[in-house]
């Protein structure tokens, strides 16, 4: 009997260990994977922008036209829309932005940085055939200004973009930089 006791303990221990680990593994397995936010229908709202673009805007003198380019791609498994802007030979501005649709706020969020030290964070939505992203900015003197970018007149091969400002809380807007985009190729 004394010799059978160690064998019996080993068998009971192995049985308990196998049953416990199987039960734990079943409980730890998730029932369903969460939905992929990158596949949300709203993610397609910026698809019109993806591609290679020529950009043209009024120059400082009457009748002048300045030209640049913009390359828009999807990165990080298609979740992020990345912009690389080049102001061309007449404009030294170079910049990058990343845009993402935030499932929690149900808004688009964009961060812009450039070679002039600018950092902008803007939020908005696609509504009434326009993408409008905006923010409130406070000048050094305490004056608050609203700023926004508007994508409009969108077709497969062109759209109009404008950077706008409002000093009256959004009642009226002044276009500060209009750009006409045409698709390359």
Buried (B, 14 or more C-beta within 10 A) or exposed (E): EEEEEEEEEEEEEEEEEEEEEEEEEEEEEEEEEEEEBBEBEBBEBBEBBBBEBBBBBBEEEEEEEBBBBBBBEBEEEEBBBBBEBBBBEEBEEBBEBBBBBEEEEEBBBBEBEBEEEEEBEBBBBBEEEBBBBBBEEEEEEEEEBBBBBBBEEBEEEBBBBBBBBBEEEEEEBEEEEBBBBEBEE
